[in-house]
Amino acid sequence: MASSTVLRGTSRGAAHPTAYPLLERHVRVYKRAPAAFASGFLEPLFYLLSIGVGVAALVGEVTLDDGRTISYTAFLAPAMLATQAMNGALFDATYGFFFRLKYEKLYDAVLATPLRPVDAAVGEVLWATVRGAAYAAAFVVIMAALGLTSSWWTLLALPAALLIAFGFAAAGLALTTWMRSWQDFEFIQVAIMPMFLFSATFYPLSAYPDWMQTIVTVTPLYQAVDLVRSLTTGAVGPELLVPITYFAVMGALGLRVAGRRVGVLILR
């Protein structure tokens, strides 16, 4: 089924192969299993409803860097949105890609089509980006419905989530090309969990000692949280060019590495 989908997709532009057929194939697969797609949305939502409501009753309000105060739930929600974009993109770019490569043997079929290895890499990154951004978009709707946004700048959280998902998807795919077994993915989990806990997700950056703040600010999830939280609270300024550039470079470098490594894996 997977092979035939790819073959059908390439017939439209064999002279100029693109990543679109692979993206289309992934969309078709998940249309047949919508529950598998929707399940990734639940974890951050549960965090928001449990910690955001329970802890908010104890914490009350949080003071932002510009001196404004917002509810703890409104402080937590954009961090969960950024986490949605990260998790959705990473899942398919890491576990999903590895399964399709090693067990589903999808790329054996890809080699029989005009698609090039770089097209395969771009297709995987595109799909992972779409998935992460879709989760984030749904979360924005929930935030708006719960009154957890205070600025029209929140609308830009959607393209911001797309950029964040792209950065994580490309970097995740590049890293996965060096994975040899499921046990290797423990290294990714070791990186993700501390980022989730310490990237100013649950409390302001100022809660950390100075030396720890320096470490936290260079992590990708902190940059994502800072970008989304600034937009949803209306704290917009030229400093947001930092996370925007961060993820643009992260995505471009990750995609470049992934394009080369995917070629090595499927052509050897």
VENVENJO-V492887 format. One record per residue. N is the residue number from 1. RES is the residue in one letter. SS is DSSP state (@ for helix, = for strand, . for the rest). Layout:
n=[N:N]
res=[RES:RES]
ss=[SS:SS]
This chain:
n=[1:2:3:4:5:6:7:8:9:10:11:12:13:14:15:16:17:18:19:20:21:22:23:24:25:26:27:28:29:30:31:32:33:34:35:36:37:38:39:40:41:42:43:44:45:46:47:48:49:50:51:52:53:54:55:56:57:58:59:60:61:62:63:64:65:66:67:68:69:70:71:72:73:74:75:76:77:78:79:80:81:82:83:84:85:86:87:88:89:90:91:92:93:94:95:96:97:98:99:100:101:102:103:104:105:106:107:108:109:110:111:112:113:114:115:116:117:118:119:120:121:122:123:124:125:126:127:128:129:130:131:132:133:134:135:136:137:138:139:140:141:142:143:144:145:146:147:148:149:150:151:152:153:154:155:156:157:158:159:160:161:162:163:164:165:166:167:168:169:170:171:172:173:174:175:176:177:178:179:180:181:182:183:184:185:186:187:188:189:190:191:192:193:194:195:196:197:198:199:200:201:202:203:204:205:206:207:208:209:210:211:212:213:214:215:216:217:218:219:220:221:222:223:224:225:226:227:228:229:230:231:232:233:234:235:236:237:238:239:240:241:242:243:244:245:246:247:248:249:250:251:252:253:254:255:256:257:258:259:260:261:262:263:264:265:266:267:268]
res=[M:A:S:S:T:V:L:R:G:T:S:R:G:A:A:H:P:T:A:Y:P:L:L:E:R:H:V:R:V:Y:K:R:A:P:A:A:F:A:S:G:F:L:E:P:L:F:Y:L:L:S:I:G:V:G:V:A:A:L:V:G:E:V:T:L:D:D:G:R:T:I:S:Y:T:A:F:L:A:P:A:M:L:A:T:Q:A:M:N:G:A:L:F:D:A:T:Y:G:F:F:F:R:L:K:Y:E:K:L:Y:D:A:V:L:A:T:P:L:R:P:V:D:A:A:V:G:E:V:L:W:A:T:V:R:G:A:A:Y:A:A:A:F:V:V:I:M:A:A:L:G:L:T:S:S:W:W:T:L:L:A:L:P:A:A:L:L:I:A:F:G:F:A:A:A:G:L:A:L:T:T:W:M:R:S:W:Q:D:F:E:F:I:Q:V:A:I:M:P:M:F:L:F:S:A:T:F:Y:P:L:S:A:Y:P:D:W:M:Q:T:I:V:T:V:T:P:L:Y:Q:A:V:D:L:V:R:S:L:T:T:G:A:V:G:P:E:L:L:V:P:I:T:Y:F:A:V:M:G:A:L:G:L:R:V:A:G:R:R:V:G:V:L:I:L:R]
ss=[.:@:@:@:@:@:@:@:@:@:.:.:.:@:@:@:.:.:.:@:@:@:@:@:@:@:@:@:@:@:@:.:.:@:@:@:@:@:@:@:@:@:@:@:@:@:@:@:@:@:@:@:@:@:@:@:@:@:@:.:=:=:=:.:.:.:.:.:=:=:=:@:@:@:@:@:@:@:@:@:@:@:@:@:@:@:@:@:@:@:@:@:@:@:@:@:@:@:@:@:@:@:.:.:.:@:@:@:@:@:.:.:.:.:.:.:@:@:@:@:@:@:@:@:@:@:@:@:@:@:@:@:@:@:@:@:@:@:@:@:@:@:@:@:@:.:.:.:.:.:.:@:@:@:@:@:@:@:@:@:@:@:@:@:@:@:@:@:@:@:@:@:@:@:@:@:.:.:.:.:.:@:@:@:@:@:@:@:@:@:@:@:@:@:@:@:@:@:.:.:.:.:.:.:@:@:@:.:.:@:@:@:@:@:@:@:@:.:.:@:@:@:@:@:@:@:@:@:@:@:@:@:@:.:.:.:.:@:@:@:@:@:@:@:@:@:@:@:@:@:@:@:@:@:@:@:@:@:@:@:@:@:@:@:@:@:@:.]
